[in-house]
C-alpha cells in the first residue's frame, strides 16, 4: 500500500519495496524479547514469532 501511495505521488519506489518492507518487519519482530521485557506482554512475543516464521522465507535469497 505504501509503495502504491508513493508511486501515485510521483515519489521514487524501488521494485523490491515489498521485500525491503518485509525485511524491516522481520528485524522489528526479532527484537521482541527486549520489548516484552519492558512492555510485559507475552502475546506480543507470540505474534512476533509468527511474523518471523511467515516473513523469513520472503526475505531470504
N, CA and C of each residue as an Amber inpcrd file, in Angstrom:
protein
   183
   0.8260000  -1.1780000   0.0000000   0.0000000   0.0000000   0.0000000
   0.8800000   1.2550000   0.0000000   1.9310000   1.2420000   0.8200000
   2.8100000   2.4040000   0.8670000   3.5000000   2.6240000  -0.4770000
   3.9020000   1.5330000  -1.1310000   4.5560000   1.6650000  -2.4360000
   3.5970000   2.2830000  -3.4460000   2.3400000   1.8530000  -3.4340000
   1.3420000   2.4000000  -4.3560000   1.1110000   3.8860000  -4.0930000
   1.0490000   4.2680000  -2.8280000   0.8810000   5.6820000  -2.4850000
   2.0860000   6.5110000  -2.9160000   3.2700000   5.9660000  -2.7300000
   4.4820000   6.6870000  -3.1580000   4.4740000   6.8810000  -4.6700000
   4.1360000   5.8260000  -5.3950000   4.0980000   5.9310000  -6.8570000
   3.0430000   6.9420000  -7.3090000   1.8930000   6.9460000  -6.6600000
   0.8120000   7.8700000  -7.0270000   1.2360000   9.3250000  -6.8260000
   2.1140000   9.5610000  -5.8660000   2.5990000  10.9180000  -5.5970000
   3.8340000  11.2640000  -6.4290000   4.2720000  10.3080000  -7.2550000
   5.4450000  10.5400000  -8.0840000   6.7660000  10.3950000  -7.3500000
   6.7120000   9.7830000  -6.1750000   7.9320000   9.5740000  -5.4000000
   8.6270000   8.2970000  -5.8590000   9.9480000   8.2390000  -5.7060000
  10.6530000   7.0310000  -6.1310000  10.2620000   5.8300000  -5.2760000
  10.1850000   4.7060000  -5.9320000   9.8470000   3.4610000  -5.2320000
  10.5420000   2.3180000  -5.9650000  11.4360000   1.6660000  -5.2770000
  12.2000000   0.5870000  -5.8910000  11.3170000  -0.6310000  -6.1410000
  11.7190000  -1.4520000  -7.0960000  10.9570000  -2.6500000  -7.4240000
  10.8910000  -3.6420000  -6.2650000  11.9060000  -3.6390000  -5.4220000
  11.9220000  -4.5900000  -4.2980000  11.4120000  -3.9540000  -3.0030000
  10.5240000  -2.9700000  -3.1330000   9.9850000  -2.2610000  -1.9690000
   9.3130000  -3.2290000  -0.9890000   8.5460000  -4.1870000  -1.4920000
   7.8560000  -5.1460000  -0.6150000   8.8610000  -5.9880000   0.1630000
   9.9190000  -6.4060000  -0.5040000  10.9350000  -7.2110000   0.1840000
  11.6210000  -6.3880000   1.2710000  11.9190000  -5.1460000   0.9780000
  12.5380000  -4.2820000   1.9850000  11.5960000  -4.0340000   3.1620000
  10.3140000  -3.8620000   2.8970000   9.3380000  -3.6650000   3.9740000
   9.2440000  -4.9210000   4.8370000   9.2510000  -6.0940000   4.2110000
   9.2020000  -7.3330000   4.9770000  10.4780000  -7.5390000   5.7830000
  11.6050000  -7.1150000   5.2430000  12.8600000  -7.1980000   5.9910000
  12.7920000  -6.3180000   7.2340000  12.2450000  -5.1180000   7.0930000
  12.0860000  -4.2280000   8.2460000  11.1760000  -4.8600000   9.2960000
  10.0760000  -5.4620000   8.8430000   9.1560000  -6.1210000   9.7850000
   9.8390000  -7.2900000  10.4960000  10.6210000  -8.0510000   9.7450000
  11.3340000  -9.1870000  10.3230000  12.3300000  -8.7160000  11.3800000
  13.0650000  -7.6700000  11.0830000  14.0230000  -7.1360000  12.0540000
  13.3200000  -6.5870000  13.2920000  12.1960000  -5.9160000  13.0970000
  11.4420000  -5.4050000  14.2460000  10.9280000  -6.5460000  15.1200000
  10.4500000  -7.6140000  14.4820000   9.9540000  -8.7660000  15.2460000
  11.0850000  -9.4620000  15.9930000  12.2990000  -9.4050000  15.4450000
  13.4120000 -10.1100000  16.0730000  13.8560000  -9.4770000  17.3920000
  13.4750000  -8.2340000  17.6430000  13.8420000  -7.6130000  18.9290000
  12.7200000  -7.7480000  19.9630000  11.7380000  -8.5580000  19.6480000
  10.5850000  -8.7300000  20.5450000  10.9660000  -9.1140000  21.9740000
  11.9410000 -10.0090000  22.1880000  12.2720000 -10.3420000  23.5870000
  12.6620000  -9.1140000  24.4150000  13.3670000  -8.1830000  23.8250000
  13.7500000  -6.9780000  24.5640000  12.5310000  -6.1130000  24.8670000
  11.6020000  -6.0500000  23.9300000  10.3990000  -5.2410000  24.1350000
   9.4750000  -5.8870000  25.1550000   9.3580000  -7.2140000  25.1130000
   8.4800000  -7.9160000  26.0630000   8.9740000  -7.6880000  27.4870000
  10.2840000  -7.6840000  27.6600000  10.8270000  -7.4420000  28.9930000
  10.3820000  -6.0750000  29.5140000  10.3330000  -5.1000000  28.6180000
   9.9490000  -3.7380000  29.0110000   8.4380000  -3.5810000  29.0730000
   7.7390000  -4.1240000  28.0620000   6.2910000  -3.9550000  27.9610000
   5.5220000  -4.9490000  28.8380000   6.0690000  -6.1570000  28.9970000
   5.4320000  -7.1540000  29.8450000   4.2330000  -7.8530000  29.2210000
   4.1540000  -7.9130000  27.8880000   3.0160000  -8.5500000  27.2410000
   3.5030000  -9.7440000  26.4180000   3.2670000 -10.9610000  26.9180000
   3.7400000 -12.1750000  26.2500000   3.0340000 -12.4160000  24.9200000
   1.8300000 -11.8840000  24.7220000   1.1430000 -12.0370000  23.4330000
   1.9310000 -11.3760000  22.3170000   2.6160000 -10.2960000  22.6250000
   3.4500000  -9.6170000  21.6370000   4.5500000 -10.5540000  21.1470000
   5.1340000 -11.3140000  22.0670000   6.1930000 -12.2420000  21.7150000
   5.6760000 -13.3460000  20.7960000   4.5070000 -13.8720000  21.0770000
   3.9190000 -14.9130000  20.2270000   3.6420000 -14.3710000  18.8270000
   3.1320000 -13.1690000  18.7240000   2.8620000 -12.5530000  17.4220000
   4.1570000 -12.2980000  16.6640000   5.1790000 -11.8450000  17.3720000
   6.4680000 -11.5940000  16.7420000   7.0530000 -12.8840000  16.1740000
   6.9470000 -13.9690000  16.9120000   7.4430000 -15.2530000  16.4250000
   6.6920000 -15.6920000  15.1770000   5.3810000 -15.5020000  15.1550000
   4.6160000 -15.8940000  13.9640000   5.0220000 -15.0370000  12.7640000
   5.3320000 -13.7580000  12.9810000   5.8020000 -12.9060000  11.8880000
   7.1650000 -13.3610000  11.3670000   8.0460000 -13.7440000  12.2760000
   9.3570000 -14.2260000  11.8640000   9.2170000 -15.4700000  11.0020000
   8.3870000 -16.3990000  11.4360000   8.1740000 -17.6340000  10.6730000
   7.5690000 -17.3320000   9.3030000   6.6510000 -16.3950000   9.2370000
   5.9760000 -16.0510000   7.9780000   6.8780000 -15.2590000   7.0330000
   7.6130000 -14.2900000   7.5610000   8.3560000 -13.3650000   6.7110000
   9.7510000 -13.8530000   6.3210000  10.3620000 -14.6980000   7.1100000
  11.7280000 -15.1300000   6.8140000  11.8700000 -15.7080000   5.4130000
  10.9870000 -16.6050000   4.9830000  11.1360000 -17.1260000   3.6240000
  10.9740000 -16.0520000   2.5390000  10.2380000 -14.9920000   2.8270000
  10.0180000 -13.9340000   1.8410000  11.2580000 -13.0630000   1.6460000
  12.1080000 -12.9600000   2.6550000  13.2600000 -12.0720000   2.5490000
  14.5560000 -12.8170000   2.3080000  14.5650000 -14.1350000   2.4990000
  15.7680000 -14.9290000   2.2380000  15.9750000 -15.0800000   0.7360000
  17.1800000 -15.0590000   0.3330000  17.5090000 -15.3650000  -1.0740000
  18.8870000 -15.9120000  -1.1540000
